[in-house]
């Protein structure tokens, strides 16, 4: 019907319910007054009772034809007392009631969306000497990030329940090479070489050069990855230390 002023908000209706603590009696008190027994539905042990036959009601007085026992379960629903609210009742809205693509990220609680974790980022804080013709594990001794304690003993280990695709990247700077090439190698579980990065050129006349790359690989929980360096120059050579000169990082990819 027509009205004056702002249109009122939609309202939702639910029926009031009252649970009783039963005893050996026929008389109970209602939370809400009623005109007669037909204004409420009474259930005893989950069986609906017939109004005016099994019980009568007036005001806040409920009278049963037969007494209950203390072990009985009894409750009533007030048919004549509908409760109206602006908000829909709890658990009454399903996915089909929502408009497609209507939920924005700002409406989601923190931590609901998946993140690219585990994530680690490490480097070596001091220079590391690498012997000639020896595949040597790079000792990354300083952590910048390690969200799930996945990096220790100079290796990354995939934690339980976090198998999947990971992106791993590495970059190191070698120094004092005299004409040889350097190689960075990523090895899984001590034997599987899956990342192999070779220095461009032959290094002749270059005191410093950066070597590295990025790779995406499937991993299972418990797999571990270590980074190694190899060169065939004469004598030991040095990997430059410091965050700005070397980095080893990795994180789990989501949505792939």
VMD Tcl script that draws the C-alpha trace (Angstrom):
set ca {
  {0.00 0.00 0.00}
  {1.18 3.62 -0.46}
  {3.24 5.24 2.32}
  {4.88 8.55 3.09}
  {8.62 8.87 3.64}
  {11.51 6.47 3.04}
  {10.68 2.93 2.10}
  {11.26 0.66 5.10}
  {13.97 -2.01 4.94}
  {12.96 -5.54 4.09}
  {12.13 -7.62 7.14}
  {12.58 -11.34 7.79}
  {10.27 -13.44 9.94}
  {11.18 -16.22 12.33}
  {9.10 -17.82 15.08}
  {9.98 -17.65 18.77}
  {10.76 -20.96 20.49}
  {10.75 -21.83 24.18}
  {12.37 -24.86 25.81}
  {10.97 -26.15 29.11}
  {12.65 -27.80 32.06}
  {10.22 -30.66 32.62}
  {9.10 -32.25 35.87}
  {6.18 -34.37 37.09}
  {3.56 -31.63 36.61}
  {0.86 -30.41 34.27}
  {1.44 -26.69 34.78}
  {4.09 -24.57 33.03}
  {4.73 -20.86 32.52}
  {5.05 -19.38 29.03}
  {7.58 -16.69 28.19}
  {5.03 -14.93 26.01}
  {1.29 -14.56 26.63}
  {-1.15 -16.20 24.21}
  {-4.89 -15.96 23.69}
  {-5.46 -19.72 23.37}
  {-3.77 -23.06 22.71}
  {-3.93 -22.63 18.91}
  {-1.34 -19.83 19.10}
  {1.48 -22.20 19.92}
  {2.71 -25.59 18.74}
  {3.73 -27.83 21.65}
  {6.15 -30.75 21.22}
  {6.82 -33.46 23.82}
  {9.64 -35.87 23.00}
  {9.63 -34.40 19.49}
  {5.95 -35.33 18.91}
  {3.53 -32.48 18.27}
  {0.59 -32.34 20.66}
  {-2.98 -31.53 19.68}
  {-4.14 -28.06 20.88}
  {-7.10 -27.95 23.29}
  {-6.94 -31.76 23.62}
  {-3.42 -32.37 24.93}
  {-3.02 -28.91 26.41}
  {-4.72 -25.58 26.96}
  {-3.16 -22.13 27.17}
  {-4.21 -18.70 28.29}
  {-2.00 -15.72 29.02}
  {1.29 -17.15 30.29}
  {-0.26 -20.32 31.70}
  {0.20 -23.64 29.89}
  {-1.79 -26.57 31.25}
  {-1.25 -30.16 30.08}
  {-3.90 -32.88 30.11}
  {-1.32 -35.39 31.39}
  {1.69 -34.68 33.57}
  {5.16 -34.86 32.09}
  {8.15 -36.72 33.48}
  {11.49 -35.10 34.31}
  {13.11 -37.07 31.47}
  {10.75 -35.67 28.83}
  {11.90 -33.16 26.24}
  {9.34 -30.39 25.77}
  {9.35 -27.17 23.81}
  {6.87 -24.91 22.04}
  {6.87 -22.61 19.02}
  {4.82 -19.43 19.26}
  {2.74 -19.38 16.09}
  {1.11 -16.09 17.02}
  {4.39 -14.36 17.87}
  {6.46 -13.83 14.76}
  {9.69 -11.90 15.30}
  {10.63 -9.48 12.52}
  {14.18 -8.28 11.97}
  {15.96 -6.28 9.28}
  {18.78 -8.86 9.14}
  {18.04 -12.34 7.78}
  {18.15 -15.15 10.35}
  {21.44 -16.95 10.91}
  {22.31 -19.56 8.22}
  {19.28 -18.54 6.12}
  {21.22 -17.21 3.12}
  {22.94 -19.59 0.71}
  {25.25 -19.15 -2.27}
  {22.31 -19.05 -4.70}
  {21.01 -15.86 -3.02}
  {24.26 -13.97 -3.71}
  {24.89 -12.13 -6.96}
  {27.75 -13.67 -8.94}
  {31.06 -11.83 -8.48}
  {29.46 -9.52 -5.89}
  {31.85 -10.25 -3.00}
  {34.93 -8.02 -2.93}
  {38.21 -8.74 -1.15}
  {37.47 -5.93 1.30}
  {34.57 -7.98 2.70}
  {36.77 -10.98 3.47}
  {38.47 -11.50 6.80}
  {42.25 -11.46 6.98}
  {43.74 -14.88 6.25}
  {40.78 -16.18 4.22}
  {42.54 -15.97 0.87}
  {45.48 -18.32 0.24}
  {48.97 -16.82 0.16}
  {52.22 -17.71 -1.57}
  {53.61 -19.51 1.45}
  {55.85 -21.18 2.46}
  {58.25 -18.43 1.48}
  {61.96 -18.07 2.22}
  {64.71 -15.67 1.20}
  {68.32 -16.13 2.36}
  {71.86 -15.01 1.56}
  {75.45 -15.53 2.67}
  {76.71 -12.68 4.81}
  {80.37 -13.40 4.14}
  {82.43 -14.58 1.19}
  {82.71 -18.31 0.57}
  {85.77 -19.97 -0.92}
  {85.04 -22.55 -3.63}
  {87.70 -25.13 -4.48}
  {88.55 -25.87 -8.11}
  {86.74 -28.73 -9.89}
  {84.57 -29.38 -6.84}
  {80.78 -29.12 -6.64}
  {80.42 -27.20 -3.38}
  {77.22 -26.47 -1.48}
  {76.62 -22.75 -1.10}
  {76.31 -21.85 2.57}
  {73.44 -19.39 2.90}
  {73.76 -18.41 6.55}
  {71.41 -15.44 6.92}
  {67.61 -15.43 6.63}
  {65.61 -12.46 5.42}
  {62.29 -14.33 5.37}
  {61.22 -17.81 6.44}
  {57.46 -18.01 6.99}
  {57.28 -21.67 8.02}
  {60.80 -22.52 9.22}
  {61.51 -24.27 5.93}
  {65.16 -23.26 5.60}
  {67.91 -24.75 7.77}
  {71.35 -26.33 7.31}
  {71.67 -24.38 4.03}
  {68.72 -26.19 2.47}
  {65.02 -25.61 1.75}
  {62.63 -28.41 2.78}
  {58.99 -28.65 1.66}
  {56.88 -28.95 4.86}
  {54.15 -31.49 5.49}
  {50.95 -30.81 3.54}
  {52.58 -28.16 1.32}
  {53.46 -30.14 -1.80}
  {52.83 -28.42 -5.14}
  {54.46 -26.04 -7.59}
  {57.22 -23.78 -6.30}
  {59.21 -21.01 -7.89}
  {62.84 -20.98 -6.81}
  {65.42 -18.35 -7.72}
  {69.10 -17.95 -7.07}
  {71.74 -15.32 -7.81}
  {75.42 -15.27 -6.75}
  {78.41 -13.14 -7.65}
  {81.76 -14.80 -8.21}
  {85.06 -12.95 -8.06}
  {88.73 -13.41 -8.98}
  {88.16 -15.85 -11.82}
  {90.83 -16.10 -14.48}
  {89.27 -17.42 -17.63}
  {87.02 -20.23 -16.36}
  {83.26 -20.53 -16.22}
  {81.13 -20.79 -13.11}
  {77.98 -22.86 -12.69}
  {75.12 -22.66 -10.18}
  {73.26 -25.94 -9.69}
  {70.01 -26.64 -7.77}
  {69.79 -30.24 -6.58}
  {66.73 -31.97 -5.12}
  {67.09 -34.69 -2.48}
  {70.85 -34.88 -2.91}
  {70.94 -36.25 -6.45}
  {68.36 -34.76 -8.81}
  {69.80 -31.75 -10.68}
  {66.84 -29.68 -11.88}
  {68.28 -26.16 -12.05}
  {71.50 -25.53 -13.95}
  {72.67 -21.97 -14.58}
  {75.85 -21.28 -16.53}
  {77.87 -18.10 -16.60}
  {77.65 -16.26 -19.90}
  {81.01 -16.00 -21.69}
  {84.20 -17.58 -20.46}
  {84.92 -15.15 -17.66}
  {88.26 -14.12 -19.11}
  {89.31 -10.72 -17.82}
  {86.14 -10.41 -15.65}
  {86.93 -10.10 -11.97}
  {83.22 -10.15 -11.08}
  {80.22 -11.76 -12.69}
  {76.69 -12.63 -11.52}
  {75.23 -16.07 -12.21}
  {71.73 -17.35 -11.51}
  {68.18 -17.87 -12.70}
  {64.64 -18.88 -11.81}
  {62.88 -22.23 -12.16}
  {59.37 -23.59 -11.46}
  {59.15 -27.18 -10.27}
  {56.69 -29.62 -8.66}
  {57.70 -30.78 -5.20}
  {56.31 -33.24 -2.67}
  {56.30 -32.81 1.10}
  {59.71 -33.74 2.48}
  {61.64 -32.87 -0.69}
  {64.68 -30.69 -0.01}
  {66.69 -28.41 -2.27}
  {70.31 -27.30 -1.96}
  {72.32 -24.88 -4.11}
  {75.80 -25.73 -5.33}
  {78.58 -23.93 -7.19}
  {81.19 -25.38 -9.53}
  {84.13 -23.92 -11.44}
  {87.24 -25.27 -13.15}
  {89.51 -22.32 -12.61}
  {92.97 -22.93 -11.18}
  {92.91 -22.76 -7.40}
  {90.12 -21.71 -5.06}
  {87.85 -18.83 -5.97}
  {85.41 -16.73 -3.95}
  {81.66 -16.13 -3.97}
  {81.12 -12.54 -2.83}
  {79.21 -12.25 0.44}
  {76.42 -9.83 1.25}
  {72.70 -9.41 0.63}
  {73.27 -7.24 -2.43}
  {75.46 -9.85 -4.13}
  {73.67 -13.15 -3.60}
  {70.23 -14.47 -2.83}
  {68.39 -17.78 -2.71}
  {64.59 -17.62 -2.47}
  {61.47 -19.67 -3.08}
  {57.71 -19.69 -2.54}
  {54.71 -21.87 -3.27}
  {52.56 -20.90 -6.25}
  {48.79 -20.74 -5.80}
  {46.05 -21.17 -8.39}
  {48.15 -23.39 -10.66}
}
mol new
graphics top color blue
foreach p $ca { graphics top sphere $p radius 0.5 }
foreach p [lrange $ca 0 end-1] q [lrange $ca 1 end] { graphics top cylinder $p $q radius 0.2 }
display resetview
